[in-house]
Amino acid sequence: MSRCRAPNCPETQTIKSHIIPQGFARWIRADQSEGGNLLVTPERISAKYPNGMFVTDILCAKHDAQLGRELDEPFFDLATSFAARNRGFGRFYYRIDDIDPVVIARWIVSVIWRSSVTSQRDWHHIDLGEFEWKAGEIAFGAPLDTLPGLSIEVGRYRQSFNGQPFEADKLVAMPWTKVIGSTRLWMMTVGGFRMSMKFGRLTASLGPLEVVGQTSLFGAMFDLENTVDHRKIMRVIEAADRRDAARGIER
């Protein structure tokens, strides 16, 4: 029996909860005839047609539904309608005016929080430590300044890879941790967005691309092949392909 990890919830009956909205799996599967894209799961697995990763020990039905309604649905809608809503500046920046950036920031916090609070093995490397409780409060509606020093950036991948068309919006890389000096970042790729979160800033002021404090969702555009994320993603995919080849499975 597990207790719901939503703040101050006494419920002990938890349900199957998706870390990434299940709608992304359906969206990716819809393109099987064209080859689909890849789900990259923490450190060890890739799957051509993902069904969505879930855990069973973090949320009751009420609070799982709350996160779905308030955060998962708006983010999924943003990801699937990005091209029509983008009011950015050529190849370098995007801008979405018709969404509250706070909702997107809360969604990012909520996904990493969900990954941190589960005891299931796949997520052992995601640990928010002292920030965990306050991150949960933000997921369920507390102001972003509940976590002083919260810093989030949301970039966007271009729909190409090495100069060729590529559906980067259907690449999903689950949360992973990166350490730069004394700074720990939590990163993930979902729906074409490249997201990073950290606590504590290197400077006192907010950067121009930081979601915290924005009135529109604004960020940089990236080429997938030129990012650190790409090297990590490819290592995971290549390891999975080697395991599949050893089992006689062709992708």
Protein Blocks (a to p, Z undefined) as FASTA:
>chain_A
ZZdfbehiabfbdcdddfbafklmmmmmmmmmnopaadddehkaccfbdgbiadfklbcf
klmmmmmmmmmmmmmmmmmmmmmmpccehjlbccdfkbcfklmmmmmmmmmmmmmmpmbf
klmmpcgkjmmmmmmmmmnopafklpghiacddddddfbeehiacdfklcccddddddeh
jaccddddeehiacdddehifbfbdcfklmghpabdcdddddfklpfklmmmmmmmmmmm
mmmmmnopaZZ
